[in-house]
Amino acid sequence: MSTTDLVIWLSAGMLCLAVAFTGAFAFIEIRRPPIQGRLEDIIAAAGDRKRGPCP
């Protein structure tokens, strides 16, 4: 097997890994609630924390 063949196989393998990681990340993000709803919850939680018992 020549060096060119190894480079081609390595590039193909890296492309497959990149596609798999991107697909997995996209699948995870699709299942999450919209960013606007999460952002409002985070802001509300931070506000509650500031108004806590500590001065």
C-alpha distances in whole Angstrom, upper triangle without the diagonal:
4,7,8,6,7,10,11,11,13,15,16,16,19,20,21,23,25,26,27,29,31,32,33,35,36,37,39,41,42,44,46,49,49,49,53,54,52,53,57,57,55,58,61,59,59,63,64,62,64,68,67,70,69,70
4,5,5,7,9,10,11,12,14,16,17,19,20,21,23,25,26,27,29,30,32,33,35,36,38,39,41,42,44,46,49,49,49,53,54,52,53,57,56,55,57,60,59,59,62,64,62,64,67,67,70,68,70
4,5,5,6,9,10,10,12,14,15,16,18,20,21,22,24,26,27,28,30,32,33,34,36,38,39,40,42,44,47,47,46,50,52,50,50,54,54,52,55,58,56,56,59,61,59,61,64,64,67,65,67
4,5,5,6,9,10,11,12,14,15,16,18,20,21,23,24,26,27,28,30,32,33,35,36,37,39,41,42,46,45,45,48,50,48,49,53,53,51,54,57,56,55,59,60,59,60,64,64,67,65,67
4,5,5,6,9,10,11,12,14,15,17,18,20,21,23,24,26,27,29,30,31,33,35,36,37,39,41,44,44,44,48,49,48,49,52,52,51,53,56,55,55,58,60,58,60,63,63,66,65,67
4,5,5,6,8,10,10,12,14,15,16,18,20,21,22,24,26,27,28,30,31,33,34,36,38,39,43,43,43,46,48,46,47,50,50,48,51,54,53,52,56,57,56,58,61,61,63,62,64
4,6,5,6,9,10,10,12,14,15,16,18,20,21,22,24,26,27,28,30,32,33,34,36,38,41,41,40,44,46,44,44,48,48,46,49,52,51,50,54,55,54,56,59,59,62,60,62
4,5,5,6,9,10,10,12,14,15,16,18,20,21,22,24,26,27,28,30,31,33,35,37,40,40,39,43,45,43,44,47,47,46,49,51,50,50,54,55,54,56,59,59,62,61,63
4,5,5,6,9,10,11,12,14,15,17,18,20,21,23,24,26,27,29,30,31,33,35,39,39,39,42,44,42,43,47,46,45,48,50,49,49,53,54,53,55,58,58,61,60,62
4,5,5,6,9,10,11,12,14,15,17,18,20,21,22,24,26,27,29,30,32,33,37,37,37,40,42,40,41,44,44,42,45,48,47,47,50,51,50,52,55,55,58,57,58
4,5,5,6,9,10,10,12,14,15,16,18,20,21,22,24,26,27,28,31,32,35,35,35,38,40,38,39,42,42,41,44,46,45,45,49,50,49,51,54,54,57,56,57
4,5,5,6,9,10,11,12,14,15,16,18,20,21,22,24,26,27,29,31,34,34,34,38,39,37,39,42,42,41,44,46,45,46,49,50,49,51,54,54,57,56,58
4,5,5,6,9,10,11,12,14,15,17,18,20,21,23,24,26,28,29,33,33,33,37,38,36,37,41,40,39,42,45,43,44,47,48,47,49,52,52,55,54,56
4,5,5,6,9,10,11,12,14,15,16,18,20,21,22,24,26,27,31,31,31,34,36,34,35,38,38,37,39,42,41,41,44,46,44,46,49,49,52,51,53
4,5,5,6,9,10,11,12,14,15,16,18,20,21,22,25,26,29,29,29,33,34,32,34,37,37,36,39,41,40,41,44,45,45,46,49,50,53,52,54
4,5,5,6,9,10,10,12,14,15,16,18,20,21,23,25,28,29,29,33,34,32,33,37,37,36,39,41,40,41,44,45,44,46,49,49,52,52,54
4,5,5,6,8,10,11,12,14,15,17,18,20,22,23,26,27,27,31,32,30,31,35,34,33,36,38,37,38,41,42,41,43,46,46,49,48,50
4,5,5,6,8,10,11,12,14,15,16,18,20,21,25,25,25,28,30,28,29,32,32,31,34,36,35,36,39,40,40,41,44,45,48,47,49
4,6,5,6,9,10,10,12,14,15,16,19,20,23,24,24,27,29,27,29,32,32,31,34,36,36,36,40,41,40,42,45,45,48,48,50
4,5,5,6,9,10,11,12,14,15,17,19,22,23,24,27,28,26,28,32,31,30,33,36,35,35,39,40,39,41,44,44,47,47,49
4,5,5,6,9,10,11,12,14,16,17,20,21,21,25,26,24,25,29,28,27,30,33,31,32,35,36,36,38,41,41,44,43,45
4,5,5,6,9,10,10,12,14,16,19,19,19,23,24,22,24,27,27,26,29,31,31,31,34,36,35,37,40,40,44,43,45
4,5,5,6,9,10,10,13,15,18,18,19,23,24,22,24,27,27,27,30,32,31,32,35,36,36,38,41,41,44,44,46
4,5,5,6,9,10,11,13,16,18,18,22,22,21,23,26,25,25,28,30,29,30,33,34,34,36,39,39,42,42,44
4,5,5,6,9,10,11,14,15,15,19,20,18,20,23,22,22,25,27,26,27,30,31,31,33,36,36,39,39,41
4,5,5,6,9,10,13,13,14,18,19,17,19,22,22,22,25,27,27,28,31,32,32,34,37,37,40,40,42
4,6,5,7,9,12,14,15,19,19,18,20,23,22,23,26,27,27,28,31,32,32,35,37,37,40,41,43
4,6,5,7,10,12,13,17,17,15,18,20,19,19,23,24,24,25,28,29,29,31,33,33,37,37,39
4,5,5,8,9,10,14,14,13,15,18,17,17,20,22,22,23,26,27,27,30,32,32,36,36,38
4,6,8,9,11,14,14,14,16,19,19,19,22,24,24,25,28,29,29,32,34,34,38,38,40
4,7,9,12,14,14,13,16,18,17,18,21,22,22,24,27,27,28,31,32,32,36,37,39
4,7,8,11,10,9,12,15,14,15,18,19,18,21,23,23,24,27,29,29,32,33,35
4,6,8,7,7,10,12,11,13,16,16,17,19,21,22,23,25,27,27,31,32,34
4,6,6,7,9,10,11,13,15,16,17,19,21,22,23,25,27,28,31,32,34
4,6,5,6,9,10,10,12,14,15,16,18,20,21,23,24,26,29,30,31
4,5,5,6,9,10,11,12,14,15,17,18,20,21,23,25,28,29,30
4,5,5,6,9,10,11,13,14,16,17,19,20,22,23,27,28,29
4,5,5,6,9,10,11,12,14,15,17,19,20,21,25,26,27
4,5,5,6,9,10,11,12,14,15,17,19,20,24,24,25
4,5,5,6,9,10,11,12,14,15,17,19,22,23,24
4,5,5,6,9,10,11,12,14,15,17,20,21,23
4,5,5,6,9,10,11,12,14,15,19,20,21
4,5,5,6,9,10,11,13,14,18,19,19
4,5,5,6,9,10,11,12,16,17,19
4,5,5,6,9,10,11,14,15,17
4,5,5,6,9,10,14,14,15
4,5,5,6,9,13,13,14
4,5,5,6,10,11,13
4,5,5,9,9,11
4,5,9,8,9
4,7,8,8
4,6,8
4,6
4
